[in-house]
Amino acid sequence: MLKVSHPAELPLVADFQTQALLHIAAADPALPVQRIVPTLAGQPSLIAQPPGGEARVVRLFTYLPGVPLPKAQRSQAQARELARTLARLDLALRDLRHPATQVNFEELCLQLGILGPVPAILEMPLASVQGRMRETRSTFPHHFYFFRAFLA
């Protein structure tokens, strides 16, 4: 899966996600999470500047097969396995340190005008939140431009 960051996303945030996935892969390789596919240069991500566009962080992830949790049938076994997996995830990330953990993301989103205060968002109907999220996205037709860094 190719992920091209939104132009408003801080590179620090994208790097935090990248470093967390790399940390998980090293700490618990059997944990079922997506893996970073490095660029041909061996980097986990790159900053790309498409012609006429804004710079964006680009990463390629492995596909994780399965059914999204909201669509999965509920069971006691599922609940137990989910609890075990979340505990392993917590253990894998326990010693991760990154500068992004010092950022107040609610304050940042308010400053950028992306979202309102968290309590207000929680009180909004889901359709309103989804509409607000759509308003902050820009269309981006250059996805294939970014594949060059990952393909031989």
Contact map, one row per residue, 1 for C-alpha under 8 A:
11100000000000000000000000000000000000000000000000000000000111100000000000000000000000000000000000000000000000000000000000000000000000000000000000000000
11110000000000000000000000000000000000000000000000000000011110000000000000000000000000000000000000000000000000000000000000000000000000000000000000100000
11111000000000000000000000000000000000000000000000000000011110000000000000000000000000000000000000000000000000000000000000000000000000000000000000000000
01111100000000000000000000000000000000000000000000000001111000000000000000000000000000000000000000000000000000000000000000000000000000000000001000000000
00111110100001000000000000000000000000000000000000000001110000000000000000000000000000000000000000000000000000000000000000000000000000000000000000000000
00011111100000000000000000000000000000000000000000000001000000000000000000000000000000000000000000000000000000000000000000000000000000001100000000000000
00001111110000000000000000000000000000000000000000000111000000000000000000000000000000000000000000000000000000000000000000000000000000000000000000000000
00000111110000000000000000000000000000000000000000000000000000000000000000000000000000000000000000000000000000000000000000000000000000000000000000000000
00001111111011000000000000000000000000000000000000000000000000000000000000000000000000000000000000000000000000000000000000000000000000000000000000000000
00000011111111000000000000000000000000000000000000000000000000000000000000000000000000000000000000000000000000000000000000000000000000000000000000000000
00000000111111100000000000000000000000000000000000000001100000000000000000000000000000000000000000000000000000000000000000000000000000000000000000000000
00000000011111110000000000000000000000000000000000000000000000000000000000000000000000000000000000110000000000000000000000000000000000000000000000000000
00000000111111111000000000000000000000000000000000000000000000000000000000000000000000000000000000010000000000000000000000000000000000000000000000000000
00001000111111111100000000000000000000000000000000000000100000000000000000000000000000000000000000000000000000000000000000000000000000000000000000000000
00000000001111111110000000000000000000000000000000000000000000000000000000000000000000000000000000000000000000000000000000000000000000000000000000000000
00000000000111111111000000000000000000000000000000000000000000000000000000000000000000000000000001110000000000000000000000000000000000000000000000000000
00000000000011111111100000000000000000000000000000000000000000000000000000000000000000000000000000000000000000000000000000000000000000000000000000000000
00000000000001111111110000000000000100000001100000000000000000000000000000000000000000000000000000000000000000000000000000000000000000000000000000000000
00000000000000111111111000000000000000000000000000000000000000000000000000000000000000000000000000000000000000000000000000000000000000000000000000000000
00000000000000011111111100000000000000000000000000000000000000000000000000000000000000000000100100000000000000000000000000000000000000000000000000000000
00000000000000001111111110000000111100000000000000000000000000000000000000000000000000000000000000000000000000000000000000000000000000000000000000000000
00000000000000000111111111000000001100000000000000000000000000000000000000000000000000000000000000000000000000000000000000000000000000000000000000000000
00000000000000000011111111100000000000000000000000000000000000000000000000000000000000000001100100000000000000000000000000000000000000000000000000000000
00000000000000000001111111111010000000000000000000000000000000000000000000000000000000001001100000000000000000000000000000000000000000000000000000000000
00000000000000000000111111111110001000000000000000000000000000000000000000000000000000000000000000000000000000000000000000000000000000000000000000000000
00000000000000000000011111111000000000000000000000000000000000000000000000000000000000000000000000000000000000000000000000000000000000000000000000000000
00000000000000000000001111111000000000000000000000000000000000000000000000000000000000000001100000000000000000000000000000000000000000000000000000000000
00000000000000000000000111111110000000000000000000000000000000000000000000000000000000010001000000000000000000000000000000000000000000000000000000000000
00000000000000000000000111111110000000000000000000000000000000000000000000000000000000000000000000000000000000000000000000000000000000000000000000000000
00000000000000000000000010011111000000000000000000000000000000000000000000000000000000000000000000000000000000000000000000000000000000000000000000000000
00000000000000000000000110011111100000000000000000000000000000000000000000000000000010011000000000000000000000000000000000000000000000000000000000000000
00000000000000000000000000000111110000000000000000000000000000010000000000000000000000000000000000000000000000000000000000000000000000000000000000000000
00000000000000000000100000000011111000000000000000000000000000010000000000000000000000000000000000000000000000000000000000000000000000000000000000000000
00000000000000000000100000000001111100000000000000000000000011110000000000000000000000000000000000000000000000000000000000000000000000000000000000000000
00000000000000000000110010000000111110000000000000000000000011000000000000000000000000000000000000000000000000000000000000000000000000000000000000000000
00000000000000000100110000000000011111000001000000000000001111000000000000000000000000000000000000000000000000000000000000000000000000000000000000000000
00000000000000000000000000000000001111100001000000000000001111000000000000000000000000000000000000000000000000000000000000000000000000000000000000000000
00000000000000000000000000000000000111111111100000000000001100000000000000000000000000000000000000000000000000000000000000000000000000000000000000000100
00000000000000000000000000000000000011111111110000000000000000000000000000000000000000000000000000000000000000000000000000000000000000000000000000001110
00000000000000000000000000000000000001111110000000000000000000000000000000000000000000000000000000000000000000000000000000000000000000000000000000001111
00000000000000000000000000000000000001111110000000000000000000000000000000000000000000000000000000000000000000000000000000000000000000000000000000001000
00000000000000000000000000000000000001111111000000000000000000000000000000000000000000000000000000000000000000000000000000000000000000000000000000000000
00000000000000000000000000000000000001111111110000000000000000000000000000000000000000000000000000000000000000000000000000000000000000000000000000000000
00000000000000000100000000000000000111100111110000000000001000000000000000000000000000000000000000000000000000000000000000000000000000000000000000000000
00000000000000000100000000000000000001100011111000000000111100000000000000000000000000000000000000000000000000000000000000000000000000000000000000000000
00000000000000000000000000000000000000100011111100000000111000000000000000000000000000000000000000000000000000000000000000000000000000000000000000000000
00000000000000000000000000000000000000000000111110000011110000000000000000000000000000000000000000000000000000000000000000000000000000000000000000000000
00000000000000000000000000000000000000000000011111000011110000000000000000000000000000000000000000000000000000000000000000000000000000000000000001000000
00000000000000000000000000000000000000000000001111101111000000000000000000000000000000000000000000000000000000000000000000000000000000000000000000000000
00000000000000000000000000000000000000000000000111111110000000000000000000000000000000000000000000000000000000000000000000000000000000000000010011000000
00000000000000000000000000000000000000000000000011111000000000000000000000000000000000000000000000000000000000000000000000000000000000000000000000000000
00000000000000000000000000000000000000000000000001111100000000000000000000000000000000000000000000000000000000000000000000000000000000000000000000000000
00000000000000000000000000000000000000000000000011111110000000000000000000000000000000000000000000000000000000000000000000000000000000000000000000000000
00000010000000000000000000000000000000000000000011011111000000000000000000000000000000000000000000000000000000000000000000000000000000000000000000000000
00000010000000000000000000000000000000000000001111001111100000000000000000000000000000000000000000000000000000000000000000000000000000000000000000000000
00011110001000000000000000000000000000000000001110000111110000000000000000000000000000000000000000000000000000000000000000000000000000000000000000000000
00011000001001000000000000000000000000000000111100000011111000000000000000000000000000000000000000000000000000000000000000000000000000000000000000000000
01111000000000000000000000000000000000000000111100000001111100000000000000000000000000000000000000000000000000000000000000000000000000000000000001000000
01110000000000000000000000000000000111000001110000000000111110000000000000000000000000000000000000000000000000000000000000000000000000000000000000000000
11100000000000000000000000000000000111000000100000000000011111000000000000000000000000000000000000000000000000000000000000000000000000000000000000000100
11100000000000000000000000000000011110000000000000000000001111100000000000000000000000000000000000000000000000000000000000000000000000000000000000000000
10000000000000000000000000000000011110000000000000000000000111110000000000000000000000000000000000000000000000000000000000000000000000000000000000000000
10000000000000000000000000000000010000000000000000000000000011111000000000000000000000000000000000000000000000000000000000000000000000000000000000000000
00000000000000000000000000000001110000000000000000000000000001111100000000000000000000000000000000000000000000000000000000000000000000000000000000000000
00000000000000000000000000000000000000000000000000000000000000111110000000000000000000000000000000000000000000000000000000000000000000000000000000000000
00000000000000000000000000000000000000000000000000000000000000011111000000000000000000000000000000000000000000000000000000000000000000000000000000000000
00000000000000000000000000000000000000000000000000000000000000001111101100000000000000000000000000000000000000000000000000000000000000000000000000000000
00000000000000000000000000000000000000000000000000000000000000000111111100000000000000000000000000000000000000000000000000000000000000000000000000000000
00000000000000000000000000000000000000000000000000000000000000000011111100000000000000000000000000000000000000000000000000000000000000000000000000000000
00000000000000000000000000000000000000000000000000000000000000000001111100000000000000000000000000000000000000000000000000000000000000000000000000000000
00000000000000000000000000000000000000000000000000000000000000000011111110000000000000000000000000000000000000000000000000000000000000000000000000000000
00000000000000000000000000000000000000000000000000000000000000000011111111000000000000000000000000000000000000000000000000000000000000000000000000000000
00000000000000000000000000000000000000000000000000000000000000000000001111100000000000000000000000000000000000000000000000000000000000000000000000000000
00000000000000000000000000000000000000000000000000000000000000000000000111110110000000000000000000000000000000000000000000000000000000000000000000000000
00000000000000000000000000000000000000000000000000000000000000000000000011111110000000000000000000000000000000000000000000000000000000000000000000000000
00000000000000000000000000000000000000000000000000000000000000000000000001111111000000000000000000000000000000000000000000000000000000000000000000000000
00000000000000000000000000000000000000000000000000000000000000000000000000111111100000000000000000000000000000000000000000000000000000000000000000000000
00000000000000000000000000000000000000000000000000000000000000000000000001111111110000000000000000000000000000000000000000000000000000000000000000000000
00000000000000000000000000000000000000000000000000000000000000000000000001111111111000000000000000000000000000000000000000000000000000000000000000000000
00000000000000000000000000000000000000000000000000000000000000000000000000011111111100000000000000000000000000000000000000000000000000000000000000000000
00000000000000000000000000000000000000000000000000000000000000000000000000001111111110000000000000000000000000000000000000000000000000000000000000000000
00000000000000000000000000000000000000000000000000000000000000000000000000000111111111000000000000000000000000000000000000000000000000000000000000000000
00000000000000000000000000000000000000000000000000000000000000000000000000000011111111100000000000000000000000000000000000000000000000000000000000000000
00000000000000000000000000000000000000000000000000000000000000000000000000000001111111110000000000000000000000000000000000000000000000000000000000000000
00000000000000000000000000000010000000000000000000000000000000000000000000000000111111111000000000000000000000000000000000000000000000000000000000000000
00000000000000000000000000000000000000000000000000000000000000000000000000000000011111111100000000000000000000000000000000000000000000000000000000000000
00000000000000000000000000000000000000000000000000000000000000000000000000000000001111111110000000000000000000000000000000000000000000000000000000000000
00000000000000000000000000010010000000000000000000000000000000000000000000000000000111111111000000000000000000000000000000000000000000000000000000000000
00000000000000000000000100000010000000000000000000000000000000000000000000000000000011111111100000000000000000000000000000000000000000000000000000000000
00000000000000000000000000000000000000000000000000000000000000000000000000000000000001111111110000000000000000000000000000000000000000000000000000000000
00000000000000000000000000000000000000000000000000000000000000000000000000000000000000111111110000000000000000000000000000000000000000000000000000000000
00000000000000000000001100110000000000000000000000000000000000000000000000000000000000011111111000000000000000000000000000000000000000000000000000000000
00000000000000000001001100100000000000000000000000000000000000000000000000000000000000001111111100000000000000000000000000000000000000000000000000000000
00000000000000000000000000000000000000000000000000000000000000000000000000000000000000000111111100000000000000000000000000000000000000000000000000000000
00000000000000000000000000000000000000000000000000000000000000000000000000000000000000000001111110000000000000000000000000000000000000000000000000000000
00000000000000000001001000000000000000000000000000000000000000000000000000000000000000000000111111000000000000000000000000000000000000000000000000000000
00000000000000000000000000000000000000000000000000000000000000000000000000000000000000000000001111101000000000000000000000000000000000000000000000000000
00000000000000010000000000000000000000000000000000000000000000000000000000000000000000000000000111111000000000000000000000000000000000000000000000000000
00000000000100010000000000000000000000000000000000000000000000000000000000000000000000000000000011111110000000000000000000000000000000000000000000000000
00000000000110010000000000000000000000000000000000000000000000000000000000000000000000000000000001111110000000000000000000000000000000000000000000000000
00000000000000000000000000000000000000000000000000000000000000000000000000000000000000000000000011111110000000000000000000000000000000000000000000000000
00000000000000000000000000000000000000000000000000000000000000000000000000000000000000000000000000111111000000000000000000000000000000000000000000000000
00000000000000000000000000000000000000000000000000000000000000000000000000000000000000000000000000111111100100000000000000000000000000000000000000000000
00000000000000000000000000000000000000000000000000000000000000000000000000000000000000000000000000000111111100000000000000000000000000000000000000000000
00000000000000000000000000000000000000000000000000000000000000000000000000000000000000000000000000000011111110000000000000000000000000000000000000000000
00000000000000000000000000000000000000000000000000000000000000000000000000000000000000000000000000000001111111000000110000000000000000000000000000000000
00000000000000000000000000000000000000000000000000000000000000000000000000000000000000000000000000000001111111100000000000000000000000000000000000000000
00000000000000000000000000000000000000000000000000000000000000000000000000000000000000000000000000000011111111110000000000000000000000000000000000000000
00000000000000000000000000000000000000000000000000000000000000000000000000000000000000000000000000000000111111111111000000000000000000000000000000000000
00000000000000000000000000000000000000000000000000000000000000000000000000000000000000000000000000000000011111111111100000000000000000000000000000000000
00000000000000000000000000000000000000000000000000000000000000000000000000000000000000000000000000000000001111111100000000000000000000000000000000000000
00000000000000000000000000000000000000000000000000000000000000000000000000000000000000000000000000000000000111111100000000000000000000000000000000000000
00000000000000000000000000000000000000000000000000000000000000000000000000000000000000000000000000000000000011111111000000000000000000000000000000000000
00000000000000000000000000000000000000000000000000000000000000000000000000000000000000000000000000000000000011111111000000000000000110010000000000000000
00000000000000000000000000000000000000000000000000000000000000000000000000000000000000000000000000000000000011001111110010000000000100000000000000000000
00000000000000000000000000000000000000000000000000000000000000000000000000000000000000000000000000000000000011001111110110000000000000000000000000000000
00000000000000000000000000000000000000000000000000000000000000000000000000000000000000000000000000000000010001000011111110000000000000000000000000000000
00000000000000000000000000000000000000000000000000000000000000000000000000000000000000000000000000000000010000000011111111000000000000000000000000000000
00000000000000000000000000000000000000000000000000000000000000000000000000000000000000000000000000000000000000000000111111100000000000000000000000000000
00000000000000000000000000000000000000000000000000000000000000000000000000000000000000000000000000000000000000000001111111110000000000000000000000000000
00000000000000000000000000000000000000000000000000000000000000000000000000000000000000000000000000000000000000000011111111110000100000000000000000000000
00000000000000000000000000000000000000000000000000000000000000000000000000000000000000000000000000000000000000000000011111110000000000000000000000000000
00000000000000000000000000000000000000000000000000000000000000000000000000000000000000000000000000000000000000000000001111111000000000000000000000000000
00000000000000000000000000000000000000000000000000000000000000000000000000000000000000000000000000000000000000000000000111111101100000000000000000000000
00000000000000000000000000000000000000000000000000000000000000000000000000000000000000000000000000000000000000000000000000111111100000000000000000000000
00000000000000000000000000000000000000000000000000000000000000000000000000000000000000000000000000000000000000000000000000011111110000000000000000000000
00000000000000000000000000000000000000000000000000000000000000000000000000000000000000000000000000000000000000000000000000001111111000000000000000000000
00000000000000000000000000000000000000000000000000000000000000000000000000000000000000000000000000000000000000000000000000011111111100000000000000000000
00000000000000000000000000000000000000000000000000000000000000000000000000000000000000000000000000000000000000000000000010011111111110000000000000000000
00000000000000000000000000000000000000000000000000000000000000000000000000000000000000000000000000000000000000000000000000000111111111000000000000000000
00000000000000000000000000000000000000000000000000000000000000000000000000000000000000000000000000000000000000000000000000000011111111100000000000000000
00000000000000000000000000000000000000000000000000000000000000000000000000000000000000000000000000000000000000000110000000000001111111110000000000000000
00000000000000000000000000000000000000000000000000000000000000000000000000000000000000000000000000000000000000000100000000000000111111111000000000000000
00000000000000000000000000000000000000000000000000000000000000000000000000000000000000000000000000000000000000000000000000000000011111111000000000000000
00000000000000000000000000000000000000000000000000000000000000000000000000000000000000000000000000000000000000000000000000000000001111111100000000000000
00000000000000000000000000000000000000000000000000000000000000000000000000000000000000000000000000000000000000000100000000000000000111111100000000000000
00000100000000000000000000000000000000000000000000000000000000000000000000000000000000000000000000000000000000000000000000000000000011111110000000000000
00000100000000000000000000000000000000000000000000000000000000000000000000000000000000000000000000000000000000000000000000000000000000111111000000000000
00000000000000000000000000000000000000000000000000000000000000000000000000000000000000000000000000000000000000000000000000000000000000001111100000000000
00000000000000000000000000000000000000000000000000000000000000000000000000000000000000000000000000000000000000000000000000000000000000000111111000000000
00000000000000000000000000000000000000000000000000000000000000000000000000000000000000000000000000000000000000000000000000000000000000000011111000000000
00000000000000000000000000000000000000000000000001000000000000000000000000000000000000000000000000000000000000000000000000000000000000000001111111000000
00010000000000000000000000000000000000000000000000000000000000000000000000000000000000000000000000000000000000000000000000000000000000000001111111100000
00000000000000000000000000000000000000000000000000000000000000000000000000000000000000000000000000000000000000000000000000000000000000000000011111110000
00000000000000000000000000000000000000000000000001000000000000000000000000000000000000000000000000000000000000000000000000000000000000000000011111110000
00000000000000000000000000000000000000000000000101000000010000000000000000000000000000000000000000000000000000000000000000000000000000000000011111111100
01000000000000000000000000000000000000000000000000000000000000000000000000000000000000000000000000000000000000000000000000000000000000000000001111111110
00000000000000000000000000000000000000000000000000000000000000000000000000000000000000000000000000000000000000000000000000000000000000000000000111111111
00000000000000000000000000000000000000111000000000000000000000000000000000000000000000000000000000000000000000000000000000000000000000000000000001111110
00000000000000000000000000000000000001110000000000000000000100000000000000000000000000000000000000000000000000000000000000000000000000000000000001111111
00000000000000000000000000000000000000110000000000000000000000000000000000000000000000000000000000000000000000000000000000000000000000000000000000111111
00000000000000000000000000000000000000010000000000000000000000000000000000000000000000000000000000000000000000000000000000000000000000000000000000010111
